[in-house]
Amino acid sequence: MKYIKICAIFIVLAIIVIIPACFQRTGQAAAEPVMLAEKPEGGSILAEILERAQVYENLYDDDGESENLKNTVREARRLSLSVSPDESEIMRVYSDFNNAETIFKSRWLAADGSKPRNPNIIHNLYINNIKCAFDSDTYTFYYTMGKKPGAELKFIFDIENLNGEKVFAEISDGNNSLGWKFAPELNKEYKLAAHTSVRTFEYKIIFIMLPVIQINDIEIIADDYGNAVISVTDPDFEYISFGGEPVPSAYYIESNAGIKRRGAMARGLPKNSYAIKFWENGQNKSVRLFNLRSNSDWILDAMFIDGSRMRNRISTDVWNDMSSPLYYMREGQEHTNGTRGVFAEVFLNDEYLGLYCFTEKIDRAQLQLDRNEDELRSIVYKGRHWGDVLLFRSYQDYNNNSSWWNVFEQKYPNPRFGGQIEWSPLADFIRFFVESDDAAFAAGAADYIDIQNFVEYTIFMILSYAYDNTGKNLYWSVYDITDENLNKIFVTPWDLDGTWGKSWHGGRLYGHEDGPWMDSEWEHDTELFRRLVLTNAGGFADKMRETWARLKEDALSLQKILGRFEEYFDLLEKSGAWDRESDKWRLGTIDSEREFAQTWVTARWNYTDNLIRNRLHEVWRYAPDPPAPRRRR
């Protein structure tokens, strides 16, 4: 009995000492999750093996190393289908896979220092089914992560080699391989080592955030459309299909297309703008990109004249925000009297071209005009050059057999494709303007034009100082010439690089931030808007004051306009696109552009506010006197 008591005492002591110790060790293990993370749950281990194996699927050969790696993958797949796989078996397969992977990779890296370097190893590089853009001048690949970078990415390579060689590639930061999954740092330059069995080369790869547009397989870009293959990568917009065809990735599309140079003066600039038309088998292909409209025709705007690379985009954004629905728009119908666009970085035949704005076009579809299927109803004209008719100084007879009248061109219906020509809506208005006295003009102007549209455009021109858009660089349209209630002329602005303190040739306009209300030089001065204001035609001046009072608290508030500039400056700076564009085309500093825009816009806004509220009766003072200098065409 004595011995039993002694044993019982020892048992109690053991319980008191050992159990707390066990709890203490358990607590330590729980406090060190990093150690446990190296041995994840069985299911996640198997999932990792199957994911990592995808890196090597395009590299397998009929050899022992390939077969050994494939066997471990088969084992992992078998275990992943098991209801309750044994943990020890999982860890065995995991160890076997790691060993097989090391041996398999060594065959590509063996004797790497003695392999000849050849930059043609990679013809096309795909990561997760998305084609990387390539700049052959710097041997640099670019992969866009979208506007929310920082996410962890898997790197499953698919590499095209012109000789049919298999290529093993891996990304490293210095001398440290980053493996098959990591979170790339925005705009950081990484090494991309590519190896065949007999050659090697070290490229660079940079991860960016703006959409990427690649234009390839084109020999020369001329004034007429030439064949090309265009691909677009945009992680911020998901594609289910493209032009009715399935897509290789939700964020990547590729299509046949046509491309040509565009712009009159812009064609002579170092950085060209382009018109793009998507097509397939000779037929236009309507596509929707970047959550914009669905259409076959698009523009890549180089924005070369504007040192900030954003004034055209900001101007159109402001116009879209401030303009009222047009008179023919039905309730609930999407209101569009301008273009929308998205900044993107563009590559042409493996050359980095820089920052562009991918932009909608002004055409029948954009303005939602009539198709003119049974008779002529809708018409669009464009002011192409400067001239006295365009500036409402004189009238000239027209000829409906010509697509040109003085310096105007009929754009829709397109005469080149059999569209009927009709100049009377525009010509009748200009003739009425020239031949009427002020009283008649004030009483009758509303019979010809959409007064509210012209009011808003006048405010827009004053505020942005769009002096190169007083008639030229402007679309003049009519919805239905057969209906007196739907036949008013309305305008749509275009080509707005020379705004917000910049001139049409790219220089800064000092002294214009606080006057004049429009350009006082003979070349640009139009009689139209001044007369609309001074005669108060259709209540024009009154509507200007009312409209400005409303808009300056919302769409045209100083804070909102400055905010647009800041938003785009921040985007271009953060994305790295500004630095790359500057390296390519020698921009000024972004801080200088920010400061100029903020100072100029603030002064101009205050001037506009005072002018419209208190000084509209004074706009006659800015009328220039002839003789006219030779005009820029």
C-alpha positions as CSV (number, residue, x, y, z in Angstrom):
1,M,0.0,0.0,0.0
2,K,2.9,2.2,0.8
3,Y,4.4,1.7,-2.7
4,I,1.0,2.4,-4.3
5,K,0.8,5.8,-2.5
6,I,4.4,6.7,-3.7
7,C,3.5,5.8,-7.3
8,A,0.4,7.9,-7.1
9,I,2.4,10.9,-5.9
10,F,4.8,10.5,-8.8
11,I,1.9,10.3,-11.2
12,V,0.4,13.5,-9.8
13,L,3.8,15.3,-10.0
14,A,4.2,14.1,-13.6
15,I,0.8,15.5,-14.5
16,I,1.6,18.8,-12.9
17,V,5.0,19.2,-14.6
18,I,4.5,17.5,-18.0
19,I,1.1,18.8,-19.1
20,P,1.9,22.5,-18.7
21,A,5.1,21.8,-20.5
22,C,3.2,20.3,-23.3
23,F,0.8,23.3,-23.5
24,Q,3.9,25.6,-23.4
25,R,5.4,23.8,-26.5
26,T,2.0,23.9,-28.2
27,G,1.8,27.6,-27.6
28,Q,5.3,28.2,-29.0
29,A,4.4,26.3,-32.2
30,A,1.3,28.3,-32.7
31,A,3.3,31.5,-32.2
32,E,5.6,30.6,-35.0
33,P,3.4,30.2,-38.1
34,V,6.3,31.0,-40.5
35,M,7.8,27.5,-39.7
36,L,4.5,25.8,-40.4
37,A,4.0,27.7,-43.6
38,E,6.9,25.9,-45.1
39,K,4.8,22.7,-44.9
40,P,1.4,23.7,-46.1
41,E,-1.7,21.5,-45.9
42,G,-1.7,18.5,-48.1
43,G,-4.2,19.8,-50.6
44,S,-2.3,23.1,-51.1
45,I,1.0,21.2,-51.5
46,L,-0.6,19.1,-54.3
47,A,-2.1,22.2,-55.9
48,E,1.3,24.0,-55.8
49,I,2.9,21.0,-57.5
50,L,0.3,21.0,-60.3
51,E,0.6,24.7,-60.8
52,R,4.4,24.8,-60.8
53,A,4.4,21.9,-63.3
54,Q,2.7,24.1,-65.8
55,V,6.0,26.1,-66.1
56,Y,7.6,23.0,-67.7
57,E,4.8,21.6,-69.9
58,N,6.2,23.2,-73.1
59,L,9.7,21.9,-72.3
60,Y,9.3,18.2,-72.0
61,D,11.4,15.9,-74.1
62,D,11.8,12.1,-74.6
63,D,14.4,11.8,-71.9
64,G,14.8,10.6,-68.4
65,E,14.7,14.0,-66.7
66,S,11.4,14.9,-68.4
67,E,9.9,11.5,-67.6
68,N,11.0,11.7,-64.0
69,L,9.4,15.1,-63.6
70,K,6.2,14.0,-65.3
71,N,5.9,11.0,-63.1
72,T,6.0,13.1,-60.0
73,V,3.3,15.3,-61.5
74,R,1.1,12.3,-62.3
75,E,1.5,11.1,-58.7
76,A,0.5,14.5,-57.4
77,R,-2.5,14.5,-59.7
78,R,-3.5,11.0,-58.5
79,L,-3.3,12.1,-54.8
80,S,-5.2,15.2,-55.5
81,L,-8.2,13.1,-56.6
82,S,-8.0,10.9,-53.5
83,V,-10.6,11.5,-50.8
84,S,-8.1,11.4,-47.9
85,P,-4.5,11.0,-49.2
86,D,-1.9,10.0,-46.7
87,E,0.2,13.0,-45.5
88,S,3.4,11.1,-45.5
89,E,2.8,10.1,-49.2
90,I,2.1,13.7,-50.0
91,M,5.3,14.9,-48.5
92,R,7.2,12.2,-50.3
93,V,5.7,13.3,-53.7
94,Y,6.5,16.9,-52.8
95,S,10.1,16.0,-52.1
96,D,10.4,13.9,-55.3
97,F,8.9,16.8,-57.3
98,N,11.5,19.3,-55.9
99,N,14.3,17.0,-56.7
100,A,13.1,16.2,-60.2
101,E,12.5,19.9,-60.8
102,T,16.1,20.8,-59.8
103,I,17.5,18.1,-62.1
104,F,15.2,19.1,-65.0
105,K,16.2,22.8,-64.7
106,S,19.9,21.9,-64.5
107,R,19.9,20.6,-68.0
108,W,19.0,24.1,-69.3
109,L,21.4,25.9,-67.0
110,A,24.3,23.5,-67.4
111,A,27.4,25.0,-69.0
112,D,25.5,28.3,-69.3
113,G,28.6,30.4,-69.1
114,S,30.0,28.8,-72.2
115,K,26.9,29.1,-74.3
116,P,26.9,31.7,-77.1
117,R,24.7,34.7,-76.4
118,N,22.0,35.2,-79.1
119,P,19.2,37.9,-78.8
120,N,17.0,36.0,-81.2
121,I,16.1,33.2,-78.8
122,I,12.7,34.7,-78.0
123,H,10.6,35.6,-81.0
124,N,7.3,36.1,-79.0
125,L,6.9,35.8,-75.3
126,Y,3.6,34.9,-73.7
127,I,2.9,35.0,-70.0
128,N,-0.3,33.4,-68.9
129,N,-1.5,33.5,-72.5
130,I,-0.8,37.3,-72.8
131,K,1.7,38.4,-75.4
132,C,4.4,40.7,-73.9
133,A,5.3,43.8,-75.8
134,F,8.9,44.0,-76.9
135,D,11.3,46.9,-77.6
136,S,14.1,45.5,-79.8
137,D,16.3,48.6,-79.3
138,T,16.7,47.8,-75.6
139,Y,15.9,44.0,-75.6
140,T,13.1,44.8,-73.1
141,F,9.8,43.1,-72.6
142,Y,6.8,44.8,-71.1
143,Y,3.9,43.2,-69.3
144,T,1.0,45.3,-68.0
145,M,-0.6,44.6,-64.6
146,G,-3.4,47.1,-64.9
147,K,-4.2,50.1,-62.7
148,K,-4.0,48.1,-59.5
149,P,-0.5,46.7,-59.5
150,G,1.1,44.8,-56.7
151,A,-0.9,41.6,-57.0
152,E,1.0,38.2,-57.0
153,L,1.3,36.8,-60.5
154,K,2.0,33.3,-61.8
155,F,4.5,33.1,-64.5
156,I,3.6,30.4,-67.0
157,F,5.7,31.1,-70.1
158,D,4.9,30.2,-73.6
159,I,7.8,31.1,-75.9
160,E,7.9,31.1,-79.7
161,N,11.3,30.5,-81.2
162,L,11.9,30.9,-85.0
163,N,14.1,27.8,-85.1
164,G,11.6,25.6,-83.2
165,E,13.9,25.3,-80.2
166,K,12.4,24.9,-76.8
167,V,13.2,27.7,-74.4
168,F,13.5,27.8,-70.7
169,A,13.1,31.2,-69.1
170,E,13.1,32.6,-65.6
171,I,12.9,36.1,-64.0
172,S,15.4,37.2,-61.5
173,D,16.1,40.3,-59.3
174,G,19.9,40.6,-59.6
175,N,21.2,37.1,-59.1
176,N,18.2,35.8,-57.2
177,S,15.6,33.8,-59.2
178,L,12.1,34.9,-58.3
179,G,10.5,31.5,-59.1
180,W,7.2,30.8,-60.7
181,K,5.0,33.1,-58.6
182,F,5.8,36.6,-57.1
183,A,4.4,40.2,-56.9
184,P,6.3,42.3,-59.4
185,E,7.3,45.9,-58.5
186,L,5.8,48.5,-60.8
187,N,8.3,49.9,-63.3
188,K,11.2,47.9,-61.9
189,E,13.6,46.4,-64.4
190,Y,14.1,42.7,-63.9
191,K,16.3,40.2,-65.6
192,L,14.7,37.6,-67.9
193,A,17.2,34.9,-68.7
194,A,16.3,32.7,-71.7
195,H,18.1,29.4,-72.4
196,T,18.0,26.8,-75.1
197,S,20.1,23.7,-75.1
198,V,22.9,25.5,-77.0
199,R,22.3,29.3,-76.6
200,T,21.4,31.8,-74.0
201,F,20.5,35.5,-73.7
202,E,19.6,37.9,-70.9
203,Y,16.7,40.2,-71.7
204,K,15.0,42.8,-69.4
205,I,11.3,42.8,-68.4
206,I,9.4,45.7,-66.9
207,F,6.0,45.5,-65.3
208,I,3.8,48.5,-66.1
209,M,0.1,49.5,-65.5
210,L,-1.3,51.3,-68.5
211,P,-3.0,49.2,-71.3
212,V,-0.6,48.0,-74.0
213,I,-1.3,48.1,-77.8
214,Q,1.0,46.2,-80.1
215,I,0.9,46.7,-83.9
216,N,2.9,44.1,-85.8
217,D,3.3,42.4,-89.2
218,I,3.2,45.7,-91.2
219,E,5.9,46.7,-93.7
220,I,5.0,50.4,-94.1
221,I,2.4,52.8,-92.9
222,A,1.1,55.2,-95.5
223,D,-1.9,57.4,-96.2
224,D,-4.1,54.4,-97.1
225,Y,-4.9,51.5,-94.8
226,G,-2.3,48.7,-94.8
227,N,-2.7,45.3,-93.2
228,A,-1.5,44.7,-89.7
229,V,-2.1,42.5,-86.6
230,I,-3.1,44.5,-83.5
231,S,-3.2,43.2,-80.0
232,V,-4.5,44.9,-76.9
233,T,-3.8,44.0,-73.3
234,D,-6.0,45.7,-70.7
235,P,-6.3,44.0,-67.3
236,D,-8.9,46.5,-66.2
237,F,-11.5,45.4,-68.8
238,E,-12.5,41.8,-69.2
239,Y,-13.2,40.3,-72.6
240,I,-15.5,37.4,-73.1
241,S,-15.1,37.4,-76.9
242,F,-13.8,39.8,-79.5
243,G,-15.5,40.4,-82.7
244,G,-17.6,37.3,-82.1
245,E,-14.4,35.1,-81.6
246,P,-13.2,33.6,-78.4
247,V,-10.2,35.2,-76.7
248,P,-7.0,33.5,-75.4
249,S,-7.2,35.5,-72.2
250,A,-9.9,37.6,-70.5
251,Y,-7.5,40.6,-70.7
252,Y,-5.9,40.1,-74.1
253,I,-7.2,40.3,-77.7
254,E,-5.6,40.0,-81.1
255,S,-7.0,40.8,-84.5
256,N,-6.3,41.6,-88.1
257,A,-6.7,45.3,-88.8
258,G,-5.8,48.1,-91.1
259,I,-3.7,51.1,-90.1
260,K,-2.8,54.4,-91.8
261,R,-1.3,57.8,-90.8
262,R,-3.8,60.5,-90.0
263,G,-3.8,64.3,-89.5
264,A,-2.8,67.0,-91.9
265,M,0.0,68.8,-90.0
266,A,0.5,65.9,-87.7
267,R,1.9,63.7,-90.6
268,G,5.0,65.8,-90.7
269,L,5.8,65.4,-87.0
270,P,8.3,62.9,-85.6
271,K,5.6,61.0,-83.7
272,N,2.7,60.1,-85.9
273,S,-1.0,59.6,-85.1
274,Y,-2.8,56.7,-86.7
275,A,-6.2,55.6,-87.8
276,I,-7.1,51.9,-87.1
277,K,-9.8,49.8,-88.7
278,F,-10.4,46.3,-87.4
279,W,-11.4,43.8,-90.1
280,E,-11.5,40.2,-91.0
281,N,-11.7,38.6,-94.5
282,G,-12.3,42.0,-96.2
283,Q,-15.2,42.9,-93.9
284,N,-15.1,45.6,-91.1
285,K,-15.2,44.0,-87.7
286,S,-17.0,46.0,-85.0
287,V,-15.3,45.5,-81.6
288,R,-15.6,47.0,-78.2
289,L,-12.4,48.1,-76.4
290,F,-11.7,49.6,-73.0
291,N,-15.4,49.8,-72.3
292,L,-15.8,52.4,-75.0
293,R,-18.2,52.1,-78.0
294,S,-18.5,49.1,-80.3
295,N,-17.0,50.0,-83.7
296,S,-14.5,49.1,-86.3
297,D,-12.8,52.5,-86.5
298,W,-10.5,54.0,-83.9
299,I,-7.7,56.6,-83.6
300,L,-4.3,56.4,-81.9
301,D,-3.7,60.0,-81.0
302,A,0.1,60.8,-80.6
303,M,-0.6,64.1,-78.7
304,F,2.9,65.2,-79.8
305,I,2.2,68.9,-80.0
306,D,1.1,69.1,-76.4
307,G,4.0,68.8,-73.9
308,S,1.7,67.5,-71.2
309,R,0.2,64.8,-73.5
310,M,-3.3,65.3,-72.0
311,R,-5.0,68.5,-73.2
312,N,-7.0,66.9,-76.0
313,R,-8.2,64.2,-73.6
314,I,-9.0,66.7,-70.8
315,S,-10.8,69.0,-73.2
316,T,-13.0,66.3,-74.6
317,D,-13.7,65.0,-71.1
318,V,-14.7,68.5,-70.0
319,W,-16.9,68.9,-73.1
320,N,-18.6,65.6,-72.6
321,D,-19.3,66.4,-68.9
322,M,-20.7,69.9,-69.6
323,S,-22.7,69.5,-72.8
324,S,-26.5,69.0,-72.7
325,P,-28.3,66.2,-74.6
326,L,-28.8,67.2,-78.2
327,Y,-32.3,68.2,-79.4
328,Y,-32.9,64.8,-81.1
329,M,-31.9,62.6,-78.2
330,R,-34.6,60.5,-76.7
331,E,-35.1,60.3,-73.0
332,G,-32.9,57.6,-71.6
333,Q,-30.7,57.5,-74.7
334,E,-27.0,57.6,-74.1
335,H,-25.8,61.2,-74.7
336,T,-22.7,61.5,-76.9
337,N,-21.5,64.6,-78.6
338,G,-17.8,64.0,-78.3
339,T,-15.2,61.3,-78.0
340,R,-13.9,59.2,-75.1
341,G,-10.4,57.8,-74.9
342,V,-7.9,55.8,-72.9
343,F,-4.2,56.3,-72.4
344,A,-2.1,53.4,-73.6
345,E,1.5,52.6,-74.4
346,V,2.1,51.6,-78.0
347,F,4.6,49.3,-79.7
348,L,5.1,49.1,-83.5
349,N,6.9,46.2,-85.0
350,D,8.8,45.6,-81.8
351,E,9.7,49.3,-81.3
352,Y,8.4,51.3,-78.3
353,L,6.5,54.3,-79.8
354,G,5.4,55.9,-76.5
355,L,2.3,57.2,-74.9
356,Y,-0.9,57.4,-77.0
357,C,-4.6,58.0,-76.4
358,F,-6.8,55.3,-77.9
359,T,-9.8,57.4,-79.0
360,E,-13.2,57.1,-80.5
361,K,-14.0,58.9,-83.8
362,I,-16.6,61.5,-84.6
363,D,-18.8,59.9,-87.1
364,R,-22.4,58.9,-87.7
365,A,-22.4,56.2,-85.1
366,Q,-20.8,58.3,-82.4
367,L,-23.3,61.1,-82.9
368,Q,-26.2,58.6,-83.3
369,L,-27.3,60.1,-86.5
370,D,-29.8,58.6,-89.0
371,R,-28.5,56.0,-91.4
372,N,-30.2,57.8,-94.4
373,E,-31.5,54.4,-95.7
374,D,-34.6,55.7,-97.4
375,E,-33.7,59.4,-98.0
376,L,-31.1,62.0,-97.0
377,R,-31.7,63.1,-93.4
378,S,-28.5,63.4,-91.4
379,I,-25.4,65.4,-92.6
380,V,-22.0,66.1,-91.0
381,Y,-19.6,68.8,-92.2
382,K,-16.1,69.6,-91.0
383,G,-14.2,72.9,-91.2
384,R,-10.8,71.8,-92.7
385,H,-9.0,75.1,-93.3
386,W,-9.3,78.8,-92.4
387,G,-11.3,81.1,-94.7
388,D,-13.7,83.9,-94.9
389,V,-16.8,81.7,-95.3
390,L,-15.9,79.6,-92.3
391,L,-15.3,82.7,-90.3
392,F,-18.8,84.1,-91.3
393,R,-17.3,87.1,-93.1
394,S,-18.7,86.3,-96.6
395,Y,-20.9,83.9,-98.5
396,Q,-20.1,81.9,-101.6
397,D,-22.4,79.8,-103.8
398,Y,-22.1,76.1,-103.4
399,N,-22.1,73.1,-105.8
400,N,-23.8,69.9,-104.7
401,N,-21.6,67.9,-107.1
402,S,-18.6,68.6,-104.9
403,S,-17.8,67.2,-101.5
404,W,-16.0,70.6,-100.7
405,W,-17.6,74.0,-100.3
406,N,-15.0,76.6,-99.8
407,V,-13.0,75.3,-96.8
408,F,-15.8,72.9,-95.5
409,E,-15.9,69.2,-96.4
410,Q,-18.9,66.9,-96.2
411,K,-17.9,63.9,-94.0
412,Y,-21.3,62.1,-93.8
413,P,-22.8,60.7,-95.9
414,N,-19.3,60.0,-97.4
415,P,-19.3,61.1,-101.0
416,R,-16.4,58.7,-101.8
417,F,-18.8,55.8,-101.1
418,G,-21.8,57.3,-103.0
419,G,-23.1,59.5,-100.2
420,Q,-25.5,62.2,-101.4
421,I,-24.0,65.7,-101.2
422,E,-26.1,68.6,-99.8
423,W,-24.8,71.9,-98.7
424,S,-28.0,73.9,-98.1
425,P,-28.3,73.5,-94.3
426,L,-24.9,75.1,-93.6
427,A,-24.8,77.4,-96.6
428,D,-28.3,78.8,-95.9
429,F,-27.2,79.7,-92.3
430,I,-24.0,81.4,-93.4
431,R,-25.9,83.3,-96.1
432,F,-28.6,84.4,-93.6
433,F,-25.8,85.5,-91.2
434,V,-24.0,87.6,-93.8
435,E,-27.0,89.2,-95.4
436,S,-29.3,89.9,-92.4
437,D,-29.2,92.9,-90.1
438,D,-28.8,92.5,-86.4
439,A,-32.5,92.6,-85.6
440,A,-33.3,89.9,-88.2
441,F,-30.4,87.8,-87.1
442,A,-31.4,88.0,-83.4
443,A,-34.9,87.0,-84.3
444,G,-34.1,84.2,-86.7
445,A,-30.8,82.5,-85.6
446,A,-32.7,79.9,-83.5
447,D,-34.3,78.7,-86.7
448,Y,-30.9,77.5,-87.9
449,I,-28.9,76.4,-84.9
450,D,-29.3,74.6,-81.6
451,I,-28.9,77.7,-79.4
452,Q,-28.0,75.8,-76.2
453,N,-25.3,73.7,-78.0
454,F,-23.7,76.9,-79.3
455,V,-24.0,78.6,-75.9
456,E,-22.1,75.7,-74.3
457,Y,-19.5,75.6,-77.0
458,T,-18.9,79.3,-76.6
459,I,-18.4,78.9,-72.9
460,F,-16.1,76.0,-73.5
461,M,-14.0,78.0,-76.1
462,I,-13.6,80.9,-73.7
463,L,-12.6,78.9,-70.7
464,S,-10.1,76.6,-72.5
465,Y,-9.1,79.3,-75.0
466,A,-9.7,77.0,-77.9
467,Y,-8.7,79.7,-80.4
468,D,-7.8,77.1,-83.1
469,N,-11.3,75.7,-83.0
470,T,-13.5,78.7,-83.8
471,G,-14.7,77.1,-87.0
472,K,-11.8,74.9,-88.2
473,N,-11.3,71.7,-86.2
474,L,-15.0,71.6,-85.7
475,Y,-17.8,69.3,-86.9
476,W,-21.1,71.0,-88.0
477,S,-24.0,68.5,-88.1
478,V,-27.8,68.3,-88.7
479,Y,-29.9,65.4,-87.5
480,D,-32.8,65.5,-90.0
481,I,-33.0,68.1,-92.8
482,T,-36.5,66.9,-93.7
483,D,-38.0,67.9,-90.3
484,E,-38.2,71.5,-89.3
485,N,-38.1,70.4,-85.6
486,L,-35.0,68.3,-86.0
487,N,-33.0,70.3,-88.6
488,K,-30.9,72.6,-86.3
489,I,-27.1,72.7,-86.8
490,F,-25.0,71.6,-83.8
491,V,-21.3,71.5,-83.3
492,T,-18.8,69.0,-82.0
493,P,-15.2,70.0,-81.1
494,W,-12.2,68.1,-82.4
495,D,-8.4,68.3,-82.3
496,L,-8.1,70.2,-79.0
497,D,-4.3,70.0,-78.3
498,G,-4.1,73.8,-78.6
499,T,-6.1,74.6,-75.4
500,W,-5.6,75.4,-71.7
501,G,-2.7,77.7,-72.4
502,K,-1.0,75.9,-75.3
503,S,-1.0,77.0,-78.9
504,W,-1.6,74.9,-82.0
505,H,2.2,74.6,-82.5
506,G,2.9,73.6,-78.9
507,G,4.2,76.8,-77.4
508,R,2.8,78.3,-74.2
509,L,0.4,81.2,-74.4
510,Y,1.5,83.6,-71.7
511,G,-0.8,86.7,-71.4
512,H,-3.9,84.9,-72.6
513,E,-5.0,83.6,-69.2
514,D,-6.8,86.9,-68.5
515,G,-7.8,87.9,-72.0
516,P,-8.8,88.2,-74.8
517,W,-12.1,86.3,-74.8
518,M,-11.1,84.7,-78.2
519,D,-8.2,85.1,-80.5
520,S,-8.0,88.7,-81.8
521,E,-5.9,87.9,-84.8
522,W,-7.5,88.0,-88.2
523,E,-6.7,84.3,-88.9
524,H,-9.0,82.9,-86.2
525,D,-11.5,85.6,-85.4
526,T,-15.0,84.6,-86.3
527,E,-17.9,86.9,-86.5
528,L,-20.4,84.2,-85.5
529,F,-20.0,83.9,-81.7
530,R,-19.4,87.6,-81.1
531,R,-22.6,88.4,-82.9
532,L,-24.6,85.7,-81.1
533,V,-23.6,87.3,-77.8
534,L,-24.0,91.0,-78.7
535,T,-27.4,90.6,-80.4
536,N,-28.6,88.1,-77.7
537,A,-29.9,86.0,-80.5
538,G,-32.4,83.5,-79.2
539,G,-31.5,84.7,-75.7
540,F,-27.9,83.7,-76.3
541,A,-26.2,86.0,-73.8
542,D,-28.8,85.4,-71.2
543,K,-28.4,81.6,-71.6
544,M,-24.7,82.0,-71.3
545,R,-25.0,83.6,-67.9
546,E,-27.5,81.1,-66.8
547,T,-25.5,78.1,-68.1
548,W,-22.2,79.4,-66.6
549,A,-23.8,80.0,-63.2
550,R,-25.0,76.4,-63.2
551,L,-21.9,74.7,-64.6
552,K,-19.3,76.6,-62.6
553,E,-20.7,74.9,-59.5
554,D,-20.4,71.4,-61.1
555,A,-18.8,70.3,-64.3
556,L,-16.9,73.5,-64.8
557,S,-15.9,74.2,-61.2
558,L,-12.2,75.3,-60.9
559,Q,-11.6,72.4,-58.5
560,K,-13.0,69.8,-60.9
561,I,-11.0,71.1,-63.9
562,L,-7.8,71.2,-61.9
563,G,-8.6,67.8,-60.5
564,R,-8.8,66.4,-64.0
565,F,-5.2,67.7,-64.7
566,E,-4.0,66.3,-61.4
567,E,-5.6,62.9,-62.0
568,Y,-3.9,62.5,-65.4
569,F,-0.6,63.9,-64.2
570,D,-0.6,61.4,-61.3
571,L,-1.6,58.5,-63.6
572,L,1.2,59.3,-66.1
573,E,3.8,59.7,-63.4
574,K,2.8,56.7,-61.3
575,S,2.6,54.4,-64.4
576,G,6.1,55.4,-65.5
577,A,4.6,56.3,-68.9
578,W,5.8,59.9,-68.5
579,D,9.4,58.9,-68.0
580,R,9.3,56.4,-70.9
581,E,7.6,59.0,-73.2
582,S,10.2,61.6,-72.1
583,D,13.1,59.3,-72.8
584,K,11.7,58.6,-76.3
585,W,10.5,62.1,-77.3
586,R,12.3,64.6,-74.9
587,L,9.5,66.0,-72.8
588,G,10.0,68.7,-70.3
589,T,9.6,68.0,-66.6
590,I,6.2,66.9,-65.3
591,D,6.5,69.3,-62.4
592,S,6.9,72.2,-64.8
593,E,3.8,71.1,-66.8
594,R,1.8,70.7,-63.6
595,E,2.7,74.2,-62.4
596,F,2.0,75.8,-65.7
597,A,-1.4,74.1,-66.0
598,Q,-2.5,74.9,-62.5
599,T,-1.5,78.6,-62.8
600,W,-2.9,79.2,-66.2
601,V,-6.2,77.4,-65.6
602,T,-6.8,79.2,-62.4
603,A,-6.2,82.6,-63.9
604,R,-8.3,81.7,-67.0
605,W,-11.2,80.5,-64.9
606,N,-11.3,83.7,-62.9
607,Y,-11.2,85.7,-66.1
608,T,-14.0,83.7,-67.6
609,D,-16.2,84.0,-64.5
610,N,-15.8,87.8,-64.6
611,L,-16.3,88.1,-68.3
612,I,-19.5,86.1,-68.5
613,R,-21.1,87.6,-65.4
614,N,-20.1,91.3,-66.0
615,R,-18.5,92.0,-69.4
616,L,-20.3,90.2,-72.2
617,H,-21.3,93.5,-73.7
618,E,-17.6,94.3,-74.3
619,V,-16.7,91.4,-76.6
620,W,-16.9,93.7,-79.6
621,R,-13.7,95.3,-78.6
622,Y,-11.7,92.3,-79.7
623,A,-12.8,92.5,-83.4
624,P,-9.6,92.6,-85.5
625,D,-9.1,94.9,-88.5
626,P,-8.0,93.7,-92.0
627,P,-5.8,93.5,-94.0
628,A,-5.4,89.8,-93.3
629,P,-2.0,88.1,-93.2
630,R,-1.4,85.0,-95.3
631,R,-3.3,82.2,-93.6
632,R,-1.9,79.0,-92.2
633,R,-3.7,76.1,-93.9
